[in-house]
Amino acid sequence: MITVTINGEKKQYPQGTTYETIAEDYQDRYQGMIALVAVDGKIRELFKRLSRDCEISFFTLRDDVGHKTYVRAATMLFLKAVQDVFGNDAAQNCRVEFTIGHGYFVRPKEASLSSEENAEKILNKMRELVSRHVPYLKKSYPLDEAMELFHSQGMVDKEKVFRYRRGSFVNIYEMEGYYDYYYGYMLPHAGYVKWFDVVAYEGGFMLLLPEKNEPDVVPPLKEQKKLFATLVESEGWGQKVGIATVGDLNDQICNGSISDMILVQEAQQERKIGEIAKDIASRGGVKFIMIAGPSSSGKTSFSHRLSIQLRTMGLVPHPIALDDYFVNRELTPRDENGDYNFECLEAIDIKQFNEDMGKLLAGETVELPTFNFKTGKREYNGKFKKLGAEDILVIEGIHGLNPKTSYCLPDESKYKIYISALTNINIDEHNRIPSTDGRLLRRMVRDARTRGADARRTIEMWPSVRRGEEENIFPFQEEADAMFNSVLIYELAVLKQYAEPLLFRITKEQPEYYEAKRLLKFLEYFLGVSSENLPNNSICREFVGGSCFHA
């Protein structure tokens, strides 16, 4: 018999008992379905078995690690259903590309597969697999055998990723003859994947899944046509330059062409910024450029680069950061956990901002503030502004598109821009890289460098940041006149050098340890790239340092 300690309670189970069996005994004490366990501080899948005395805690679908596990299981279930309905080639050639709201967009190689009739076939097959509790079987393969397996199945993207893997073994999952690889944990069987929907969408399928705050509710698909078009364009550009996966990126690093790719990517972004500037100038009457986007989107660098492009058109832009209008730290609202809520609109002194903008419009001279993030105070250091006839204000901040932010400014004179770092490469065809991971790493590196915050604190604050984005930014993104994707196809290889030492400082005793380990494992897939060759106006410089722009 094995002694197990759970929430201070000691119980005994026979050696070899699965953690799934133990979880069943405790499920009624938790709101969300139990998805994983931590055994003496190390995450284990539920199909693993007891081997020694230990302490156990549970993760449910309401926890981040549990929700990610559910998404992986649902994705593999979807691809297994595609294989069963349309054949092995169809499943291999499906690319899990990006998310739109609560939907995961999957594009088959043959666009003709996308139809409501076929979506219903996939959905019904998924339900059948769920009803039969088809297991996710996990097996460790020697690296060479794993590469041979995926080569034989035509999954060359996985074969390429494994070429750069440092470990000697690879864990591969199987569902009734369908083999796949996922960077992360899996549920025991398909019976756990209870909530999902599939709809045909724009030449592909949208796999709709619950959010972690409501893990048993599948929200309907919300149309976001502008965002979808921006994501498709970014994905297409990556494929045109031959970097669709991390393996492709690593290939370019190895063959010495990454310096050229950095210049190509920077030129592509500069062209897009120039097109936006041209559109602004051609409209006439625009006096306020409102730039908004989620945390660590590169709003500051973008606003400066846009200002340079506007100057080539004869305009005189003045970048203004809404962050400089933060209320002093002691006045900052707190969330339900008692932490400072820097993402809510009330964290900005909207009244003072509108008064200053109104005075500038009236031709008055205004001393603009600068926020000191280390002291938590707004400071006035002689930064005076006065607008002339050709002047245009470039205003950036997470609330830039919210009408309440600029209530005194006439709508007809605004040009609204939504910016975000929308990741445009995958680990492989079936393992997408969430844009939130890229932004989290950006913020972690920047916060450590400029705000005196360690990685543990950045991870701790991230759920609050994400809630703020859902409430204050995403509802307004489709109202933008232009969307700009600030992600750089090479940036994760650069951020790796800066992020890894920060993540390794998080210890096993800290709650953020699990997320730190996940991010470290994720970064292992990338070969590192030095920041030496980055242009000093690169958006990446905003995070790693060395930017020619000053906030």
C-alpha positions in Angstrom: 0.0 0.0 0.0 1.1 3.5 -0.8 0.5 6.5 1.5 -0.8 9.6 -0.3 -1.2 13.0 1.3 -3.9 15.2 -0.3 -4.8 18.6 1.2 -3.2 17.5 4.5 -5.3 14.3 4.5 -3.5 10.9 4.3 -5.0 8.0 2.4 -3.7 4.7 1.3 -4.0 3.1 -2.2 -2.5 0.0 -3.7 0.7 0.4 -5.5 0.0 0.8 -9.3 -3.2 2.8 -8.7 -3.7 5.4 -11.4 -3.9 9.0 -10.5 -7.2 9.0 -12.4 -8.6 6.7 -9.8 -7.5 9.0 -7.0 -8.8 12.0 -8.8 -12.3 10.4 -9.0 -12.3 10.2 -5.2 -11.8 13.9 -4.9 -13.6 15.3 -8.0 -16.7 16.4 -6.0 -14.5 18.8 -4.1 -13.6 20.8 -7.2 -15.6 23.0 -9.5 -13.8 22.1 -12.7 -13.0 18.6 -14.0 -9.6 17.4 -12.8 -7.2 17.2 -15.7 -3.7 16.6 -14.1 -2.0 16.0 -10.8 1.2 17.4 -9.2 3.1 14.6 -7.4 5.6 16.0 -5.0 5.6 19.2 -7.0 6.0 17.6 -10.4 3.1 17.5 -12.9 1.9 14.0 -13.9 -0.8 12.8 -16.3 -3.8 11.0 -14.8 -3.0 7.7 -16.6 0.4 7.5 -14.6 0.5 5.2 -11.6 1.5 5.4 -8.0 4.9 4.0 -7.2 5.9 5.5 -3.8 4.6 7.6 -0.9 3.9 11.1 -2.1 2.0 14.3 -1.7 -0.6 15.1 -4.5 -2.5 18.2 -5.6 -4.9 18.6 -8.5 -5.2 20.8 -11.5 -8.6 21.3 -13.1 -9.8 22.8 -16.4 -10.1 26.1 -14.6 -6.3 26.2 -14.1 -4.1 27.4 -17.0 -2.2 24.1 -17.2 -5.4 22.1 -17.1 -7.0 24.2 -19.8 -4.0 23.9 -22.1 -4.2 20.1 -21.6 -7.8 20.1 -22.7 -7.0 22.1 -25.8 -4.3 19.6 -26.8 -6.6 16.7 -26.3 -9.4 18.3 -28.3 -7.0 19.2 -31.1 -5.7 15.6 -31.4 -9.3 14.3 -31.2 -10.2 16.6 -34.1 -7.3 15.4 -36.2 -8.0 11.8 -35.4 -11.6 12.4 -36.6 -10.3 14.0 -39.8 -8.1 10.9 -40.3 -11.1 8.5 -39.8 -13.4 10.5 -42.1 -11.1 11.7 -44.8 -8.0 9.6 -44.6 -4.4 9.9 -43.2 -3.2 12.4 -45.8 -6.0 14.8 -44.9 -5.1 14.7 -41.2 -1.4 15.1 -41.8 -2.0 18.1 -44.1 -4.2 20.0 -41.7 -2.5 23.1 -40.2 -3.6 24.4 -36.8 -3.0 28.1 -37.5 -4.3 30.6 -34.9 -7.2 31.5 -32.6 -10.1 33.8 -33.2 -11.8 34.4 -29.9 -12.7 31.0 -28.6 -12.1 29.2 -32.0 -9.0 27.4 -33.2 -8.7 27.8 -37.0 -7.6 24.6 -38.8 -6.8 24.8 -42.5 -6.8 21.6 -44.6 -4.5 21.4 -47.6 -7.6 20.9 -49.8 -9.9 24.0 -49.2 -12.7 22.0 -50.9 -12.9 19.9 -47.6 -14.3 23.0 -45.9 -18.1 22.7 -45.8 -20.8 22.5 -43.2 -21.5 19.0 -44.2 -17.9 17.9 -43.6 -17.8 19.9 -40.4 -20.8 17.8 -39.2 -19.1 14.6 -40.2 -16.0 15.5 -38.2 -18.1 16.6 -35.2 -20.0 13.3 -35.3 -16.8 11.3 -35.5 -15.4 13.2 -32.5 -18.5 12.5 -30.5 -18.2 8.8 -31.3 -14.6 8.7 -30.2 -15.6 10.5 -27.0 -18.4 8.0 -26.4 -16.0 5.1 -26.7 -13.4 6.7 -24.4 -10.7 6.1 -26.9 -7.4 6.4 -24.9 -4.5 8.7 -25.6 -1.6 6.2 -25.4 1.7 7.7 -24.5 5.0 6.0 -25.5 8.6 7.2 -25.4 10.5 6.6 -28.6 14.3 7.0 -29.2 14.7 10.2 -31.2 15.8 8.4 -34.4 12.8 6.1 -34.3 10.4 9.1 -33.7 11.9 10.8 -36.7 11.5 7.7 -38.8 7.9 7.3 -37.7 6.9 10.8 -38.7 8.9 10.6 -41.9 6.9 7.5 -42.9 3.7 9.4 -42.1 4.7 12.4 -44.2 4.9 14.8 -41.2 8.2 16.4 -42.3 7.6 19.4 -40.1 7.9 17.2 -37.0 10.9 15.4 -38.4 12.6 18.8 -38.9 11.8 20.0 -35.3 13.2 16.8 -33.8 16.5 17.3 -35.7 17.2 20.2 -33.3 16.0 18.4 -30.2 18.7 17.9 -27.5 17.0 15.0 -25.7 17.5 11.3 -26.7 13.8 10.3 -26.4 10.5 11.8 -27.6 7.0 11.2 -26.1 4.5 10.4 -28.8 0.7 10.0 -28.3 -1.4 7.5 -30.2 -5.2 7.2 -30.7 -6.2 4.0 -32.5 -3.3 4.1 -35.0 -3.1 7.9 -35.3 0.3 9.2 -34.0 1.1 12.8 -33.1 3.4 14.9 -31.0 2.3 17.6 -28.6 4.5 19.8 -26.4 2.7 19.4 -23.1 0.5 17.0 -21.2 -2.6 15.0 -22.3 -5.8 13.7 -20.8 -6.3 10.0 -20.2 -8.9 9.3 -22.9 -11.4 11.1 -25.3 -14.2 10.8 -22.7 -12.7 13.8 -20.9 -13.2 16.0 -24.0 -16.9 16.7 -23.5 -17.3 20.3 -24.7 -16.5 21.3 -28.3 -18.0 22.3 -31.6 -16.8 22.4 -35.2 -18.0 24.8 -37.9 -16.8 25.4 -41.5 -15.0 28.8 -41.8 -13.2 30.6 -44.6 -11.6 27.6 -46.4 -11.1 25.7 -43.2 -12.7 24.7 -39.9 -13.1 26.4 -36.6 -12.7 24.1 -33.6 -14.7 25.9 -30.8 -13.6 25.2 -27.2 -14.4 26.5 -23.8 -12.4 29.2 -22.0 -10.9 28.2 -18.6 -13.2 30.5 -16.6 -16.2 28.5 -18.0 -14.7 25.1 -18.9 -18.1 23.5 -19.6 -19.5 26.1 -21.9 -18.7 26.4 -25.7 -19.3 30.0 -26.8 -20.6 30.6 -30.3 -18.2 31.8 -33.0 -17.8 35.6 -33.0 -17.0 37.1 -36.4 -13.8 39.1 -36.4 -13.1 39.6 -40.1 -10.4 42.2 -39.8 -8.4 40.2 -37.3 -8.8 37.1 -39.4 -7.6 38.8 -42.5 -4.6 40.1 -40.6 -3.7 36.7 -39.3 -4.1 35.0 -42.7 -1.8 37.7 -44.3 0.8 37.1 -41.6 0.7 33.3 -41.9 0.9 33.7 -45.7 4.0 35.9 -45.5 5.8 33.4 -43.3 5.2 30.7 -45.8 6.3 32.8 -48.7 9.7 33.4 -47.1 10.0 29.8 -46.1 9.5 30.0 -42.4 6.3 28.3 -41.4 7.6 26.4 -38.4 10.3 26.5 -35.7 12.3 23.9 -37.7 12.3 26.3 -40.7 13.6 29.1 -38.5 16.3 26.9 -37.1 17.3 25.9 -40.6 17.9 29.5 -41.5 19.9 30.1 -38.4 22.1 27.1 -39.1 22.7 28.0 -42.8 23.7 31.6 -41.9 20.9 33.4 -43.6 19.1 34.7 -40.5 20.8 38.1 -40.7 19.3 38.6 -44.2 15.9 37.4 -42.9 16.0 39.9 -40.1 16.5 42.7 -42.6 13.7 41.3 -44.8 11.3 41.1 -41.9 12.1 44.6 -40.7 11.7 45.9 -44.3 8.3 44.2 -44.5 7.2 45.9 -41.3 8.4 49.3 -42.5 6.5 48.9 -45.7 3.3 48.1 -43.8 3.8 51.1 -41.5 4.4 53.3 -44.6 1.1 52.1 -46.1 -0.8 53.0 -42.9 0.9 56.5 -42.9 -0.1 57.0 -46.5 -3.7 56.1 -45.8 -3.8 58.6 -42.9 -2.3 61.4 -45.0 -4.7 60.7 -47.9 -7.8 61.0 -45.8 -7.3 64.6 -44.8 -8.6 66.1 -41.5 -7.1 63.4 -39.3 -5.7 65.0 -36.2 -5.7 62.2 -33.7 -4.1 58.8 -34.4 -5.4 56.4 -31.6 -3.2 53.3 -31.3 -4.3 50.4 -29.0 -3.3 46.9 -28.4 -2.7 44.3 -25.7 0.3 44.3 -23.4 3.7 44.1 -25.0 2.5 44.6 -28.5 5.2 47.2 -29.3 2.9 50.2 -29.3 5.7 52.6 -28.3 8.1 51.7 -31.1 5.3 51.5 -33.6 4.1 55.0 -32.7 7.6 56.4 -33.2 8.1 54.6 -36.5 4.7 55.7 -37.7 5.6 59.2 -36.8 8.7 59.1 -38.9 6.6 57.9 -41.9 4.1 60.7 -41.3 6.9 63.2 -41.4 7.9 62.0 -44.9 4.3 63.0 -45.9 4.7 66.6 -44.6 2.9 66.1 -41.3 4.4 66.9 -37.9 3.5 64.1 -35.5 3.7 64.1 -31.7 3.8 60.7 -30.0 2.0 60.6 -26.7 2.0 57.5 -24.4 -1.2 57.0 -22.4 1.0 55.1 -19.9 2.4 58.5 -18.8 -1.1 59.3 -17.6 -1.2 56.5 -15.1 -2.5 57.6 -11.7 0.0 57.5 -8.9 0.6 54.0 -7.5 -1.4 54.5 -4.3 -4.5 55.5 -6.4 -4.3 52.5 -8.7 -7.4 50.3 -8.5 -6.9 46.7 -7.2 -8.4 43.5 -8.5 -10.3 40.9 -6.6 -7.0 39.4 -5.3 -5.8 42.7 -4.0 -3.2 43.2 -6.7 -2.8 46.5 -8.6 -5.0 46.5 -11.8 -2.9 48.4 -14.2 -5.0 47.3 -17.1 -8.4 48.9 -16.2 -9.4 52.3 -17.6 -9.5 53.8 -14.1 -5.7 53.3 -13.8 -5.4 56.1 -16.3 -6.1 59.8 -15.4 -8.6 60.2 -18.2 -9.8 63.6 -17.0 -6.2 65.1 -17.0 -5.5 63.5 -20.4 -8.6 65.0 -22.0 -7.8 68.4 -20.4 -4.3 68.3 -21.8 -5.5 67.3 -25.3 -8.1 70.0 -25.3 -5.6 72.6 -24.5 -3.2 71.4 -27.2 -6.1 71.6 -29.7 -6.7 75.2 -28.6 -3.1 76.1 -29.4 -2.0 76.3 -25.8 1.4 75.1 -24.5 1.1 72.1 -22.2 3.6 70.4 -20.0 3.2 66.6 -20.5 3.9 64.1 -17.8 6.2 61.2 -17.6 5.4 58.2 -15.4 8.2 56.7 -13.4 7.5 53.0 -13.1 10.1 52.4 -10.4 8.7 55.0 -8.0 5.1 54.7 -9.1 4.7 58.4 -9.5 3.7 60.8 -12.4 6.5 63.4 -12.9 6.7 66.7 -14.7 10.2 67.2 -16.1 9.7 70.2 -18.5 8.3 68.2 -21.5 6.4 71.0 -23.1 4.2 70.7 -26.3 2.4 73.2 -28.5 0.7 72.2 -31.7 1.0 73.9 -35.1 -1.2 73.8 -38.2 0.4 70.6 -39.6 0.7 68.8 -36.2 -0.9 65.5 -35.6 -1.1 63.6 -32.3 0.0 60.0 -32.2 -1.6 58.6 -29.0 -0.8 55.0 -27.9 -2.0 52.9 -25.0 -4.1 49.8 -24.3 -7.2 51.9 -24.1 -6.6 54.0 -27.2 -9.6 52.6 -29.1 -12.1 53.0 -26.2 -14.3 56.0 -26.9 -14.3 56.9 -23.2 -10.5 57.5 -23.3 -10.8 60.4 -25.7 -14.3 61.7 -25.1 -13.4 65.3 -25.9 -11.9 64.5 -29.3 -14.3 64.5 -32.4 -14.7 61.0 -33.9 -14.4 62.2 -37.5 -10.8 63.4 -36.8 -9.6 60.1 -35.4 -7.7 57.3 -37.2 -7.8 54.1 -35.2 -5.0 51.5 -35.3 -5.1 48.1 -33.6 -1.7 46.5 -33.0 -0.8 43.1 -31.6 2.0 40.6 -31.7 0.2 37.8 -33.6 2.6 34.8 -33.8 2.9 33.7 -37.4 5.0 30.5 -37.0 4.1 27.1 -35.5 6.3 24.6 -33.7 4.9 22.2 -36.3 1.7 21.9 -38.3 -0.3 20.7 -35.3 1.3 22.7 -32.5 0.6 26.4 -32.7 2.4 29.0 -30.7 -0.1 31.1 -28.8 0.4 34.8 -29.3 0.0 35.2 -25.6 3.2 33.2 -25.0 5.2 35.6 -27.2 3.8 38.6 -25.5 4.4 37.2 -22.1 8.1 36.6 -22.9 8.4 40.1 -24.4 6.9 41.6 -21.2 9.0 39.5 -18.9 12.2 40.6 -20.6 11.2 44.2 -20.7 9.9 44.3 -17.1 13.2 42.9 -15.8 15.1 45.5 -17.7 13.1 48.6 -17.2 10.6 48.1 -14.3 12.6 46.2 -11.7 10.2 43.2 -11.8 11.4 39.6 -11.9 9.9 36.9 -14.1 8.0 35.4 -11.2 6.1 38.7 -10.7 5.4 39.1 -14.4 3.9 35.6 -14.5 2.0 36.2 -11.4 0.4 39.4 -12.9 -0.3 37.9 -16.3 -3.8 36.5 -15.6 -4.8 40.0 -14.4 -3.3 41.5 -17.5 -5.1 39.0 -19.7 -8.5 39.7 -18.0 -7.9 43.4 -18.6 -7.3 42.8 -22.3 -10.5 40.8 -22.6 -12.4 43.6 -21.0 -10.7 46.8 -22.3 -9.0 46.0 -25.6 -10.4 43.1 -27.6 -14.0 44.4 -27.7 -12.8 47.5 -29.7 -10.4 45.8 -32.1 -12.7 45.3 -35.0 -13.5 49.1 -35.0 -9.9 49.9 -36.1 -9.2 51.5 -39.4 -6.0 49.5 -39.7 -4.5 46.5 -38.0 -0.7 45.9 -37.6 1.0 42.7 -36.6 4.1 43.6 -34.7 5.5 40.1 -34.3 8.9 39.4 -35.8 9.3 36.0 -37.3 12.7 35.6 -35.6 12.0 37.3 -32.3 11.5 34.2 -30.1 15.0 33.0 -31.0 16.3 36.4 -29.8 14.1 36.6 -26.6 15.3 33.1 -25.6 18.7 34.4 -24.5 17.1 37.0 -22.2 14.2 35.0 -20.9 15.8 31.7 -19.9 18.0 33.1 -17.1 15.0 35.0 -15.7 12.8 31.8 -15.8 15.5 29.6 -14.2 15.4 31.9 -11.1 11.9 30.8 -10.3 12.2 28.0 -7.7 10.1 24.9 -7.2 8.5 26.3 -4.0 6.9 29.3 -5.9 3.5 28.9 -7.6 4.8 30.3 -10.9 7.3 27.4 -11.2 5.0 25.3 -13.4 4.5 28.1 -15.9 8.3 28.8 -15.8 9.0 25.2 -16.6 6.5 25.2 -19.5 8.1 28.3 -21.0 11.6 26.9 -20.6 10.6 23.7 -22.4 8.9 25.7 -25.1 12.1 27.8 -25.6 14.2 24.6 -26.0 12.8 24.2 -29.5 14.5 27.4 -30.7 18.2 27.9 -31.5 19.3 31.2 -30.1 20.0 34.4 -32.2 22.1 37.3 -31.0 20.5 40.7 -30.8 23.6 42.3 -32.3 22.2 42.4 -35.8 18.9 44.0 -34.9 18.3 47.5 -36.2 18.1 50.0 -33.5 14.5 50.9 -34.5 13.3 47.3 -34.4 10.2 46.7 -32.3 12.2 43.8 -30.7 14.6 46.5 -29.3 11.7 47.8 -27.2 12.0 44.7 -25.1 15.7 43.6 -25.2 17.1 47.1 -25.1 19.1 49.3 -27.5 16.2 51.1 -29.1 16.8 54.5 -30.6 13.4 55.5 -29.5 12.7 56.9 -26.0 9.2 56.7 -24.5 
